[in-house]
Every structure is written in C-alpha cells, then in structure tokens.
C-alpha cells in the first residue's frame, strides 16, 4: 500500500478530499489543486459550496484569481454530498473545534466528519486530521470511528495521522504554501506517505514526529506559549497603569536585547480560532491524568478578564471628565480580532461591546474590514465612514483593533478622549487626549 501511494503521489494521481471549507480548509484545498491534485471540498453549508464552484472567494488568504482559475478548470470543486468521499485517496479534516458553553472542548464537528468519512472510506486511503484539538483525539476518537464505520483496519487498510493547521490570517509573509508543516501518524509507513503528500504540495519544511499525540501536543504548545506570554504582559499592563509607567515603552526597551527576549503585547483580550481556545483543550485533558496546569490556567484567567478590565478603565476615563459610563456614547474602533483582517471569531472587542452595553452605554463601532457582525443572534453594523462628526459625537473612542487603514491623526484631532488598547496611535505626536492600555 505504501509504495502504491508514493507512486500515485509522484504521478499526481491522488484524489484529494478536504472536509470543511473555512479558514483552514479552503486555502489547503486551493494549494492541493494548484499542485496538480484533483481536489473536492466538502462542507455542510451550501453557500460556501456554491461560491467555490462559482470561483468566488470568501477567505482573505486565498488569491481570488487562483480560486477562479481552479474552479473553471475543474481541478477544484465543492459539494455537500459526503458520499463522494469514497473517491478520495487523501482526506483532510479541517472542521471547527470550538469550546462549548462550559469552556470544554466541543469535538462534535470532528466526530460527525469522522462518521461521514467512515461510511465511504475506501481501502488504501489516507486520512489526516488538521483541526486543533487535545492530545489523543486522533487515536482515541477518530481511529475507532473510522475502523468501526468502515470495517477497515488502520495501518493495514488505511493510514491515519494528524497534521496541525498553521494559519495566521492576514500574515503577508507566511501562507499555507510556505509555512512549515508537522506530521505525526500511526505507524512509520503512514508517517512517510502522509509527509510525502504534503511535500508534494508545500514549499515549507515537513517535520515528522513519532505519533499523532506528539503533533497534537505540539500545536497546543505553540498557542499556549503565546497565551501565557500575553497573559504576562496583560498583567503587567494592569500593574504599570497603577505605577504610572508606560508598558509599551518598557517593551520597546526590552526588545533591544538581541537574545533571550521575545516581545508580546497587551490588549483587550485574545481572539481568533486558536490562542484563546487551545489552553482550555489542554487543561481539560490534563484533568484526566489528575494534573492541573496552574501556570496556563492563571494566564487564561488574566486574558479572559481583559475585556472587563478595559471597560473599567473606560469608566475611569469618563469619570475624570465628570461623565458616567451609563448613557455615554462610546465609539469602538475595530471589531476584528487582529489588524487588517475581516475575521472576528472570538474577538475581545465583541466582549468589550457586550460589557459596555450591559453598563447601559450607547455603543457604536467602525471597522473598515467588518461591515457587520452577528453575536448572540443579533446583528450590529459598522458606521459607514469615520468622519469628524462621528468622532466628535462620541464621549469616548476605544481602539480595540490596530487597523492600519484608519486615519489616527483624524481620530486624535476630533475625538474628545481616546482609550487606545492596542497602541495603534503610537505615531500620533499630540497625545493630550490619548490614554493607552
């Protein structure tokens, strides 16, 4: 089986199936198709399927022209019919792994996808989970589902592995194509073949590890590392405010050290599809072994509190102007979870807005990237333009995303007071009405 698959990879005769056409799945499907592999994307949302088949892009990291050309050529297509997975030699699972209402891992999408794949899995296929999850998912959850549903044996009839997605929306340098990949599979043959499949597509290095659990833990380490360090600077931001020290200046000074220091920055909280979620996956799994991840959990508590802390600071700023938060008109600048993207998943700005509204503030927002967002079943729309009149109408402007296409000189000139939680206005010289986190 191994040699047959390696030959088919070299000859570009592998049929690829990508389950989940979101921020991870669609860029991967596009790269597989660009490399010469006939690729079919699977998704339960007809809207996404129809857009892919029409060559219409909806993901920032995908080049519009690439998707259109691939769809027109028939190299890349999409469907809601999961029975077509039976024709795939390589299947990548790229579905969401959110947290539930109790901050516990919600692996229902992985389970449902595995069950659908199992119904149609053919002998000699490769299955790779790319969704970020807790260590053990591939072997403890996916493998039994695939074996039971298909009647095939892992390692003998099909190969199974884990290769964590590494997607950084808006990154101008590293995309799916040139980002190094980690592969951990069940058995040496599976590792070799799955790694070969990625090497045939990607420019970045493909690093193999001994088991899927190592690859799963590696992904958790990447994002927990960031969570812990951001928690550190967020806590220092609160301390430095009390001490009347500018933490942003402190960090800039520390960055001058050429070794042993990496800069992390405070903010209104954590957002995105990985960093705010992954530590919860690890903490949840650790309890199975009677272990509490005390340092990780401490950083999570600090980061989770930041939206509330930012609202408290906003209230104190208004109080200095003899105004109450209740009834104040607050203009929030930016609801995306990071600068210059339209992705607002888990954005701390949404929690800031929610808390402000709970305190009876009148909240409006402007984001040149996010025209509207839906949260708790309600839609909120961006102000159409950032005008002097809009800025002057607000009692306080809160910067919660450091978009580079915002005129911060205009903001400073016309805002009564600005609370900059991202240091987005660092280049503005007149700072008499600006307070930073």
VOZALUM-287705 format. One line per 4 residues: number of its first residue (from 0); their letters; for each residue x, y, z of C-alpha. Coordinates in steps of 0.02 Angstrom, whole numbers. Each point is the difference from the previous one (the first is absolute). Layout:
NUM> a> X Y Z ~ ...
REM end
This chain:
0> xxxx> 0 0 0 ~ 140 121 42 ~ 92 -18 -164 ~ -160 14 -101
4> xxxx> -47 162 87 ~ 175 73 -18 ~ -5 -36 -187 ~ -173 79 -16
8> xxxx> 61 154 95 ~ 149 20 -116 ~ -113 -19 -152 ~ -130 121 70
12> xxxx> -131 -138 -9 ~ -64 26 178 ~ -179 61 16 ~ -12 122 146
16> xxxx> -149 32 113 ~ -2 146 123 ~ -137 -3 131 ~ -41 177 59
20> xxxx> 25 149 -114 ~ 39 136 126 ~ 158 96 43 ~ 102 -161 3
24> xxxx> -86 -113 -125 ~ -21 114 -150 ~ 182 60 -7 ~ 56 -182 17
28> xxxx> -118 -56 -138 ~ 62 138 -114 ~ 183 -49 28 ~ -37 -184 -31
32> xxxx> -88 44 -162 ~ 138 120 -54 ~ 126 -141 25 ~ -93 -105 -128
36> xxxx> -110 -108 110 ~ -184 -13 -44 ~ -82 72 156 ~ -177 -3 67
40> xxxx> -52 104 149 ~ -139 -60 115 ~ -106 115 107 ~ -172 -3 80
44> xxxx> -31 182 -49 ~ -71 11 -177 ~ 49 185 -9 ~ 186 -42 12
48> xxxx> -16 -144 -122 ~ -88 109 -128 ~ 129 138 16 ~ 146 -120 -25
52> xxxx> -81 -78 -153 ~ -32 174 -69 ~ 182 48 32 ~ -50 134 125
56> xxxx> 120 21 145 ~ -51 36 181 ~ 165 -30 91 ~ 130 138 13
60> xxxx> 151 -114 -16 ~ -59 -73 -165 ~ 41 93 -161 ~ -160 37 -94
64> xxxx> 75 -39 -170 ~ 68 -168 60 ~ -169 -61 60 ~ -89 62 -156
68> xxxx> 126 -86 -116 ~ -5 -164 95 ~ -190 -4 5 ~ -12 39 -185
72> xxxx> 126 -136 -43 ~ -94 -126 108 ~ 154 -37 103 ~ -89 61 156
76> xxxx> -183 -26 37 ~ -111 -9 152 ~ -152 -99 57 ~ -115 -35 146
80> xxxx> -12 -182 -55 ~ 116 -92 120 ~ -22 -164 -93 ~ 126 66 -127
84> xxxx> 135 -20 133 ~ 5 -180 -61 ~ 102 60 -148 ~ 134 86 104
88> xxxx> 173 -72 30 ~ 49 139 120 ~ -126 77 120 ~ 38 150 109
92> xxxx> -119 44 143 ~ -1 189 26 ~ -154 31 105 ~ -25 118 148
96> xxxx> 46 -54 176 ~ -80 135 110 ~ -38 0 186 ~ -173 -35 66
100> xxxx> -97 108 123 ~ 101 -75 143 ~ 170 38 -79 ~ 26 -184 -40
104> xxxx> 55 -70 -169 ~ -139 -18 -127 ~ 60 -139 -114 ~ -170 -33 -76
108> xxxx> 57 62 -171 ~ 150 -117 0 ~ -110 -145 55 ~ -133 34 -130
112> xxxx> 128 18 -139 ~ 87 -161 51 ~ -166 -92 -2 ~ -41 63 -174
116> xxxx> 173 -46 -64 ~ -13 -174 77 ~ -157 -37 -100 ~ 92 23 -165
120> xxxx> 185 -27 42 ~ 86 -107 -130 ~ 145 -118 24 ~ 170 81 -27
124> xxxx> -55 175 50 ~ 91 126 110 ~ -97 99 132 ~ 78 149 87
128> xxxx> -78 104 139 ~ 56 182 -9 ~ -122 75 126 ~ 82 59 161
132> xxxx> -49 -114 143 ~ 58 -84 160 ~ 140 -129 -3 ~ -74 -172 -32
136> xxxx> -143 49 -113 ~ 66 -85 -156 ~ 31 -168 82 ~ -136 1 134
140> xxxx> -144 76 -99 ~ 30 3 -188 ~ 83 -171 -20 ~ -138 -103 85
144> xxxx> -135 93 -96 ~ 85 -31 -167 ~ 35 -183 36 ~ -174 -37 65
148> xxxx> -93 93 -136 ~ 104 -63 -146 ~ 47 -175 56 ~ 179 41 -51
152> xxxx> 155 -11 111 ~ 111 151 32 ~ 179 -32 -58 ~ -51 -148 -106
156> xxxx> -144 64 -107 ~ 18 188 22 ~ 122 125 74 ~ -45 126 135
160> xxxx> 95 150 66 ~ -7 175 73 ~ 77 155 -78 ~ -45 160 92
164> xxxx> -58 147 -102 ~ 109 154 8 ~ -105 142 -65 ~ 33 180 47
168> xxxx> -134 105 -87 ~ 70 159 -73 ~ 182 -54 9 ~ 83 75 -153
172> xxxx> 151 -116 5 ~ -56 -172 57 ~ -146 -85 -84 ~ -53 -183 -11
176> xxxx> 122 -26 -145 ~ 162 52 87 ~ -34 -35 184 ~ 94 -152 71
180> xxxx> -112 -148 38 ~ 3 -129 139 ~ -61 -178 -32 ~ -30 -137 127
184> xxxx> -84 -161 -55 ~ -39 -174 63 ~ 148 -104 -60 ~ 156 39 -99
188> xxxx> -77 -39 -169 ~ -145 117 32 ~ 118 138 55 ~ 106 -20 -157
192> xxxx> -145 1 -120 ~ -97 143 80 ~ 159 105 12 ~ 34 -36 -185
196> xxxx> -173 64 -41 ~ 33 165 86 ~ 174 15 -75 ~ -77 -16 -173
200> xxxx> -104 155 35 ~ 90 115 121 ~ 160 100 -11 ~ 28 1 188
204> xxxx> 94 -139 91 ~ -101 -153 52 ~ 56 -57 172 ~ -53 -174 55
208> xxxx> -27 -56 180 ~ -26 -172 74 ~ -186 2 38 ~ -158 102 -29
212> xxxx> -2 43 186 ~ 169 86 -16 ~ -65 103 -147 ~ -160 41 95
216> xxxx> 99 56 153 ~ 119 100 -110 ~ -144 103 -66 ~ -65 30 176
220> xxxx> 175 54 54 ~ 12 128 -142 ~ -156 91 54 ~ 14 -26 187
224> xxxx> 172 79 -10 ~ -80 156 -72 ~ -145 -5 123 ~ 116 -7 151
228> xxxx> 113 139 -61 ~ -145 112 -48 ~ -73 -34 172 ~ 164 60 76
232> xxxx> 0 166 -92 ~ -186 26 31 ~ 31 -19 186 ~ 148 119 -13
236> xxxx> -112 124 -92 ~ -116 5 149 ~ 146 21 120 ~ 86 133 -106
240> xxxx> -161 100 -7 ~ 0 9 191 ~ 184 45 0 ~ -22 132 -136
244> xxxx> 125 -89 -113 ~ -24 -17 -188 ~ 14 -188 -32 ~ 11 25 -188
248> xxxx> 159 100 27 ~ 64 -135 118 ~ -27 -134 -133 ~ 86 105 -134
252> xxxx> 150 17 116 ~ 3 -187 39 ~ -4 -39 -187 ~ 172 76 -19
256> xxxx> 74 -155 83 ~ 58 -110 -145 ~ -25 -165 92 ~ -112 -79 130
260> xxxx> -151 114 -26 ~ -148 -5 -118 ~ -123 144 0 ~ -182 -30 42
264> xxxx> -128 137 18 ~ -152 33 109 ~ -173 28 -66 ~ -186 -12 38
268> xxxx> 8 -190 -1 ~ 35 -145 -117 ~ -89 -41 -162 ~ 9 -117 -147
272> xxxx> -24 -185 -26 ~ 145 -68 103 ~ 86 102 136 ~ -154 33 109
276> xxxx> -60 -181 -17 ~ 147 -120 -2 ~ 53 18 182 ~ -175 -53 52
280> xxxx> 20 -159 -102 ~ 162 -41 90 ~ -66 43 173 ~ -154 -107 -31
284> xxxx> 104 -149 -56 ~ 126 22 141 ~ -136 -31 131 ~ -17 -177 -68
288> xxxx> 174 -28 69 ~ -31 87 165 ~ 104 149 -54 ~ -41 185 10
292> xxxx> 89 119 -119 ~ 16 138 128 ~ 109 121 -99 ~ -106 -20 -156
296> xxxx> -163 20 93 ~ 66 157 86 ~ 41 80 -168 ~ -171 -48 -66
300> xxxx> -84 87 147 ~ 101 159 -31 ~ -38 1 -186 ~ -184 -41 24
304> xxxx> -17 149 118 ~ 75 128 -119 ~ -162 54 -86 ~ -78 36 170
308> xxxx> 158 90 57 ~ -1 109 -157 ~ -181 50 35 ~ 49 43 179
312> xxxx> 140 110 -67 ~ -122 80 -122 ~ -115 40 146 ~ 142 82 96
316> xxxx> 48 104 -152 ~ -178 61 -18 ~ -9 33 186 ~ 146 122 -14
320> xxxx> -107 98 -123 ~ -145 -6 125 ~ -96 -122 -108 ~ -78 -168 42
324> xxxx> 20 -157 -103 ~ -188 -18 10 ~ -68 102 -145 ~ 171 41 -74
328> xxxx> 20 -13 -189 ~ 147 -116 -34 ~ 78 -20 -173 ~ 95 -165 -14
332> xxxx> 133 0 -136 ~ 26 -176 -67 ~ -92 -162 39 ~ 115 -120 -95
336> xxxx> 108 -104 115 ~ 160 65 -80 ~ 52 139 -117 ~ -43 8 -184
340> xxxx> -112 -154 -11 ~ -188 -30 -5 ~ 4 -144 125 ~ -89 37 164
344> xxxx> -6 -176 73 ~ 20 9 190 ~ 45 184 -18 ~ 21 85 169
348> xxxx> -79 156 -75 ~ -166 -90 -5 ~ 11 -34 186 ~ 49 181 31
352> xxxx> -155 56 -94 ~ -108 -125 94 ~ 62 63 170 ~ -18 182 -51
356> xxxx> -180 -31 -49 ~ -29 -91 164 ~ 58 159 87 ~ -132 95 -99
360> xxxx> 122 89 -115 ~ -52 46 -176 ~ 121 -97 -110 ~ 39 26 -183
364> xxxx> 147 -68 -97 ~ 102 31 -155 ~ 104 -133 -86 ~ 56 17 -182
368> xxxx> 20 -190 -9 ~ -158 -60 88 ~ -159 80 -69 ~ -108 -95 124
372> xxxx> 8 -142 124 ~ -122 -118 82 ~ 16 -38 185 ~ -129 -88 110
376> xxxx> -121 2 -145 ~ 7 188 -23 ~ 79 96 -143 ~ 99 159 28
380> xxxx> 56 106 -148 ~ 153 110 -19 ~ -17 187 -22 ~ 22 32 -187
384> xxxx> 146 121 18 ~ 118 71 130 ~ -42 184 -10 ~ 41 149 112
388> xxxx> -186 11 43 ~ -4 -183 56 ~ 156 20 107 ~ -63 161 79
392> xxxx> -166 -82 43 ~ 84 -129 113 ~ 39 27 183 ~ 141 -127 -17
396> xxxx> 87 -88 -143 ~ 68 -173 41 ~ 128 -74 -120 ~ -17 -190 10
400> xxxx> 83 -50 -165 ~ 155 81 -74 ~ -57 10 -181 ~ 129 91 -105
404> xxxx> -128 78 -118 ~ -75 109 136 ~ 47 184 4 ~ 59 15 180
408> xxxx> 50 181 -22 ~ -182 35 -40 ~ -52 -100 153 ~ 112 99 116
412> xxxx> -51 167 -74 ~ -188 -25 17 ~ -24 -122 145 ~ -36 69 173
416> xxxx> 99 -140 80 ~ 81 -158 -68 ~ 35 -162 94 ~ 124 -94 -110
420> xxxx> 8 -182 56 ~ 115 -51 -145 ~ 124 144 -6 ~ -60 27 -178
424> xxxx> 26 188 18 ~ 182 -8 53 ~ 53 107 -150 ~ -119 141 46
428> xxxx> 102 140 79 ~ -138 99 85 ~ -50 -116 142 ~ -94 117 115
432> xxxx> -164 -94 -23 ~ 72 -177 -20 ~ 18 -130 137 ~ 78 -169 -37
436> x> -32 -167 83
REM end
